[in-house]
Amino acid sequence: NPLHFDEAFAAATPFGRLVVQGGLTTGLLHALVATDLPGPGTVFLSQNWKFTAPVFIGDTIEAEAVVESVHASKPVCHLSIRVRRQDEETVLEGEAWCYTFPGPRDPASGEDHA
């Protein structure tokens, strides 16, 4: 899409300048889920989010997730998610369901190491 790489094209749109491709914004959520919340071994089961404002070249964005619920008998959780720009405007919001693969068991103690 030239909105992401053609400055002349982008300047003629309502955005007025280049817009960061959405996959870069959602990639931050993938990193958050896989490394921090819920953490290693976690994959998305489903996602439902919408872009609410553009991210421009040079913007700083921050992702956050809140655990809304955890399945009682499976390693599945429901997250509310949001990404904000440096000016605090929300640029993406929604929800996701995640599955966390159980970590290996320590044969000596029987404890999980997820």
N, C-alpha and C positions, 0 to 999 in steps of 0.2 A: 504494500500500500504506500503510495508516494507521500501520504501524510506523515510517514515516519522517516523519510530520507530526502525528500525533495523540498528544499526551503521555499522555492517560488510557489510550488503547489500549496504547501502548508500555509504560506502567508495569505493566500487567496481564500482560505477557509475561515469559518467563524472562530477557529482557535487562534489564527494569526501567526502561528509558528509551529515548528516541529513538535509532534506529540510522541512520547515514548510508547513503544509497542506494548500492548497489554500483557503479553507473556512475560515480560521482564518484571512487571508488577506482581503477577500471580506467582512467579518464581520465588519471590520473597516468602510467600505463604508456604510453598513446598519446603523451603529451607527451615522455616520456623517449626513446622509440624514434624519434620524428620530429625531435627536436632534438639529442640527444646520442649515443645509441648504438642503432643504427649512425649515425643522423644524418639531415640533410635529404634528402628524396626517398625515405624509407623508409616502407613500408606493411606491415601484418601480412598474412601469407598464411594463418596459422592460429594459434589460441591454445588452450591447454589449461591452465586454472587453476581453483583452488578457493579459496573463502573459508574461512579456518580460524578466524577470530575476528571479532567485530564491530568496527566503527569507530563511535565515538560523537561526537556534536556536541562540538566543542572539542578533539578529539584532533588530534595532529600525526602525519602519516604520511610515510614516505620510501620511494621505490621504488628498487630496484636490479636490474640485469640483468648477467648474465655471458655472454659469447660462449662457447658450448660447442663449436661447429664452424662452419666456413665452407665452402660448396660450392666445389669446385676450379675450376669453369668458369662459374659463374653468380653474380650478386651476391645470394646467398641465405645467410642465417646462421640458426643455431639458438641461441636464448637460454634460459637458465634465469632465472626472474624471481621476485622476492619483494617484498612490501610489508610494512613493519613500523610499529607504533605507537611513540610516544615511550617506552613502557615496554619496548621491544625485542621485544614479542610479535609474531609473524608473523600478519598478518591475511589475506594472500593469497599463494599460491605456485603455481608451475607452470612452463610453458614456452611458447615462441612461436617460430614460423618467420617470418622477415622477408625482404622483397625491397627492395633499394635501387636505385632508378632511377639509371642512370649520369648524371653531371652533363654539362653541355655541354662540348664540346671547344674549346680555344682554337685558332682557325684558324692563327694565326701560329706557335705552338709545337707544336701537335698534342697538348698535354697535357690530361688530364682535369681538370675543376674540380668534383668532386663534393663 
